[in-house]
Amino acid sequence: MYRIDKPDGVAVIYCEGCYGNTYGKTAHGLVRSTSRYDVAAVLDSSWLCQDAGQVLDGTPRGIPLVGDLSAGLEATELTGKRATHLVIGMAPDGGQLDDRARSTVLEAIDSGLNVDCGLHTFLNEDVEISEAAFDAGVRLRDVRMPPPRKKLHFFSGKIDEVGATVVALLGTDSAVGKRTTAVLLAEALLAAGISTSVVGTGQTAWLQGFRHTIVLDSLVNDFVAGELEHAVWNAWQDGNPDIILVEGQGSLMHPAYPGGFEILAATRPTATILQHAPARLEYDGFPGHPIPAVSRHVAAIELIAPTRVVAVTLNAESLDTTQATEASARLATETGLPVVNPLGDEIHRLVEVLADLHPKR
């Protein structure tokens, strides 16, 4: 008998040509953690026969990288499981499904797999794909499909009822690790006995199974603030947590993804944590657009909203240990804030920063 340990099933993640770079962030999140799927394999022929966790951050996770879907299905069978889903794990600029990925989707449907996609290409609107899925009796889920407007919420002010400490996790760039830090921080806070909920704001958070998630860039602008408010309010109603972490999107001054304004306005965070990758001098994928100084981001955040930036979190990509240490010291001097590397066994320092902020009840 095949074994399924997660509620949605067993997934092969499609990430051809993107694993290990910022366009693979959805696959990276699913490899690190998901309550929705058992991740059995990741498809990217650039990394044949390697462990997806080892490639990602040096931590083996028993998830093989394979060259095509048939190899992914074979790898899944070897674990005593049978794949039920193909999940698109790419997040390229513009969010479009390329021809190679589309062919793999059709192959997956022919193999009896459901397909989940968080791109702006909607599988259900592709006649060939939707008809093939209907004939095969499998399900297509377009995570970024805009929800019906009659189900959306307009900002009401009920955010003022929330008794938890709301903490926004913003960044100086897109794909800089905000969601990963949120997951690691939530786990550390819970381990410290501080009840915590995470509000996800993107398709990867939904695919990871965050209980309270909206997909921000699928929403009509009039309802963005209301949906953020409603998600935080729901998280508060569901368990009365001490701390609610809100995943950021994009960056305040990003030319293509100017995220964060609505999060600051609608969720009214008491505290903000700012994620930064010191090796990035320009916005990822946008050469010629330099990233402003971290101190300028801090000043902008605190000018826009009645919040306080309480820490800077370090994305140490492209830095060795010595360079990361030096970068942390420079950022601490520039901002006067604690600088923490969430992937460098320093997450406890963020817990210490937030422990004094959560309500004593």
N, C-alpha and C positions, 0 to 999 in steps of 0.2 A: 504494500500500500504506500502511495506517495504521501509525503509529509508536508503540511502547510502550517507555519507557525504564526504568520501575521494575517490580519483580517482580510486584506484585499488579495493576497496570493503571493506567488513567487515571480520575481521580475528579472528580466534581462534588460539592462540599461543601454540604450543606444547613444554613443558619444563619439562617433567616428571623426577623427582629426581634431578633437577638442579636449580630450582628457589630459589633464596636467596643465592646461592654460585657463584663462579666465572665462572662456566660452564654455568650459566644462563644469561650471559651478553647480549646476543642478545635479549632475552625476556625482560630483564631489560630496554634496550634501547627503545624497542617498547612500553613498558608500560609508560615510561617517555615522549616520543614524537615520532610521525611519521606522515609525511604528505602523506604517501602512503595508509595506512589502517585506518579504524575505528577498534580499538582493542576491542573486545567484551568480551573475556574471556581468561584465561591462564590455561592450563592443567598441573597440578602437584598435585597428590593425597596426597602429604605431607602436603599441606596447605588448606585442604578442608574448604569451606565456609568462607574464609578470603578474604579481599580486596588486590589485587596485589600491589597497591600503598602503602597501609599501611604496608605490609610485607617488601616492598623494602626500603622505607625511611621514613615511618611514615606519608605519605601524601595520604589520601584516594583518589582514582581516579574512583571509581565506576566500576572497572574491577574485576569480581569475579574469584577466583581460584577454579577450578573444578577438579573432579577425572577422568573423561573420556570424550571422544568426544561427546557422546550423551548429557551429562550434559552441555557441552559447547554450543551445538546447542540449547538446551532448554533455557539456560541463555540468549542467543542472541535473541531468539524469544520474550522473556519477555521485551526486550527493544524496540520492534517494528521494529527490523531489522532481516535480514536473512543472515547468514554467507555465504560468497563466497569463502573464502580461509582458508586453514590450513597453518600456517607458522611455520617452525621448528625453535624454539627459543633457542636451545641448541648450545653450542660451546665447546665440549669436546676436550681434547688433541687428535690430529690425525684427528679430524673432521669426524668421521664415524657414520653412522646411525645404532643404535642397533635394535635388533629384535622387541622389543616392539614398538619402534617408527615406524618401517616399517609396522607393523600391523595396526597402527593408520593411516598411510598414505593410505593404501588400504581401510580402513574404510571410510576415508574422501572422497576418489575418489568415492566409492560406494554411498556416500551421496551427490554427485554432487559438491564437492568442488575442486577448483583449489589448487595446492600445490606449495609453494615456499620454497626452501631449500638452505641454505648457507653452507652446509657441503661439504666435499670432496667426499662423496658418491653421485654419480649423479643419480637422479631418472630416467632420460631419458635413462640411460644405463642398468637399471634393467628391464628385459624383461616383467616380470609379472606386474610391476607397470606401465610401459609405455603402454602395451597393454590394461590394465584396464582403463587408462586415455583416450586412443583413443576411446575405446568403450563407455565411459561415456561422451565424448565430453568436457573434462576439460583440463586445461593447466598445465603443469609441468614447473617450472622455476628453473634451477640450477644456482644459483647466482655465484658460484665459477667455473663454466665451463670456461675453457680457451677460450678467444676470438680468432678468426682467426688471424693468424700472419700477413696477408696482411693488416689488419686494425690497427695494432699496430704502435706506433711511436718510432723512435730512437731519442736519445738526439740530439738536433740541436743547442743549444745555445740561442734559442728564449726566454728563461727565462729572459735574460737581457733586453727584451722589457717591462717586467712587471713593472709598475710604482707604484703598491701597496706595502705596507709594508707586507712582508710575515712573518708569525709567526708559527713556528713548535711547536706542543704540543707533547713532548716526555715523556717517563716514565722510572722509574727504574725497572719495571716489566711488564709482560703482564697482561691484564685484570685488570688494576689498575685505570681506569677511565678517560683515555685520551679523548675519544670521548664524554663522558658526560660533561667534562669540556669544550670541544670545543663548544658543543651546548649551554651550559649555558652562556659562554663568548660571543658567537655570539649574543645571545638574548640581553645581557646587553649592548654590544657595539652599537647595532642597536637602543636600547632604549635611548642611550646617543647621538644619532645623528651621529654616525660614521658608514658609510656604510661598510658592512662586508660580505664576502662570506666564506663558509667552503668547503674545499676539503676533501672528505671522502676517506679512503684508505682500507676499509674492507667491508665484506658482511653485517654487521649490519648497517653501514652507508647507504648502498644501500637500504636495507629494510626500513630504516627510511625515505628514499626519498631525501637524500642530492642531490642537483642538479648536482654537479660536483663530481663524485665518480668513482674511479677505485678500483678494488679488487686486492690488491697488490699480495697476495699469489696465484692468478690464472695465473700470468704472467710468460712468459719465461724470464729468468734473463736478457738477452740482451736488453729487452725493458722496464725494470722496471724504469730506470732513465728517459727514453723518455716519458713514460706514465705519470709519476709524473710531469715532465716539462709541458707536453701538458695540463694536468688537471689544473695546476695553471695558465697557459697562457689563457686557455679557461675561467676560472673564472674571469680573468682580462678583457678579451674582453667582457664578458657578464656583463655589468653594471659598469665597471670601479670603483670597490670598493676601499675604503681607505685601508682596511686591509683584507688579505686573511689568514685564519687559516688552517693549514694543520694537519690533524689527524695523530698521530704517530702510529706505530705498534711495538709490542714486546718491546724490550729494547736493548740498544747497546751491553751489555755484557751478555745477556741471553744465556744459553747454547743451548736452542732449538729454540728460536725466536729472533735471533740477529737483530732486526729491527732498523731502524733509520739512518743507514749509507747512504742509497740511498736518503732518504728524505733530509738529510743535504746537500748532494752533488748536487742533481738535482734541488731542489727548492730554494737554496741559501737564507735561511731565515735571515732576519735582526735580529730577536729576537727568542729566544726559551724559552718555559715554560716547566718545568720539574715536572711531577707528581710522588708522592711518598706515599707509605703506611707504616708508621713507625712501625706498628705491625708486618709486614712481615720481618722476619730475613733471610728467604730463599726464593728462587724463588717459586712462587705458583705452586704446583704440582710437584716440583723437590727437594725433601729433600736431604740435603747434599750439596746443591749448594747455598752458602750464597750470599746475595745481597751486592755488594760493597757499600761503603759509598756514600751518596749523593754528597759530595764534589768531590769525584773521578769521578762521572758521569758528574758533571759540568765541571771539568777540561778536560775530554775526549771530550765532545761536543765542547768546545771552541778550543780544539786542532785540531779536525777534520775539522771544518768549520769556516769561517769568520763570526761567529754569536756570540751573547752575550746572556747568560742565564739571563733573567730579573726577574724571580720569580720562586718559588717552590710552587706547589699546593698540598694540603694535602688530602689524602684519609684516613679518620678517622675510617675505619673499625676496629672493635674489641677494640675501645678506647671509654671511657666515656668522658664527657665534660672536666673534669679536665685533664685527660691524653692527650687529643687532644691539649689542651692549652699548656701543658708542652712540648709536642712533637714539636709544632710550635716554641716555644721559643728556643729549642735545635737546630732545623734546621736553624733558623735565625742566631744563633750564629755560627754554623758550616759553613754556606755558605755566610753570609753577605748579604743575599737576603731577600726581602719580602716573607713571607710564608702565603698563602691564602687557606682557606677551601672553595671550591666552593659551597658545599652543606650547608655551615653554614652561609649563608647570608653575605658572604664576597666578592662576585664576583665583587662588585663595586671597590674593591681595585685593581683588575687586570685591570679594565677599566682605572683607573687612571695611572697605569704603562704604558699601551699601548697608552694612549691618546697623549702623547708627541712624540710618534714614527711615527704616521701616517702622510702621506703627507698633507701639508696645500695647498689646491687648491681652 
